[in-house]
C-alpha cells in the first residue's frame, strides 16, 4: 500500500486542509500520514477561532520517523503560515527525497488578486523558492501572478497572459504547473497543466458554478495528488480532480440545510474508491 505525507493545518470544524486531505486521499486507497502545522478550533472563515502553532514539533516528529525507518511515496503541502515552516518543510523534502518520488506544493497564499492576511511579497518569494523543490505545483491565477511578478488582471485576461504565467512559473524552476481557475468564457472554468521540460500543455474545462466556499482548492489538490500517486496521467488527474470538486458543489447546492463553510464531498467519496 502506498503511503504519503501531507503537511498542512487541521481545523476541528471546517472543511479544508487536513480535514479534507485525510478522507479524500484515503478514499483513493492510499495511506495518508500527517504533519499538522497548526491546530484550529474552526477554520479562519469563522468569526471566532483558536489557533495553536505546531511548528516547534516538526523536528521531534521527523526524528521519530527516521528512527522507525518510515518512508513516504509522496509529500503534499497545503496552507503554510510562516517563514519558519517553509524552511523546515524544505528540510523535510531533502531528508525524505529518496523515498518520496512525488512532491506537490499547493502555494496557498491568496485569491481574487489579493494575498491572504499576514502574507507579503517576502513570503511570496520564499514560497516561490519552495515551489522549485516540488515536482508539481497547483497555484491559482492570483498566486501565479504574485510569484511571477505580473499584474493581476481580474477576469480581463487572454490566452497569451495565461501562457506567460505558465512560462514565468517554469522559468524560476517549477517543473509541472497545474494552473487553476481559468475562465476564458463566463460560463466555464478550467485547468491547464504545463510541463516545463517538454512544454506540453493539457487542458480541461467544465461548467462554472457561482458558488464560493472554503476547501474546494484543497479537495482539488488532494484528488490530483492521489491520482498521480496511483500512476494516472496528468490529463486524467486534472479531469478527475475538477469533476470531483464540481460534483461536490452540485450535491451541496441540492441540500437546503447546507452549511456555508464547505461542500458536502463526503457524500460522494465512494466515487473515488471506485
Secondary structure, DSSP 8 states (H G I E B T S, - for coil): --EEEEEEEEEEESSSTHHHHHHHHHHTT-EEEEEEEEEEEE-TTSSS--EEE-GGGHHHHHHHHHHTT---SEEEE-----HHHHHHHHHHHHHTTTT-SEEEE----EETTEE-TT--HHHHHHHHHHHTT-SEE--BHHHHHHHHT----TT---HHHHHHHHHHHHHTT-SEEEEEEE-SSTTEEEEEEEETTT--EEEEEEE------TTHHHHHHHHHHHHHHTT--HHHHHHHHHHHHHHHHHHHHT-TT--SS---GGGGHHHHH-
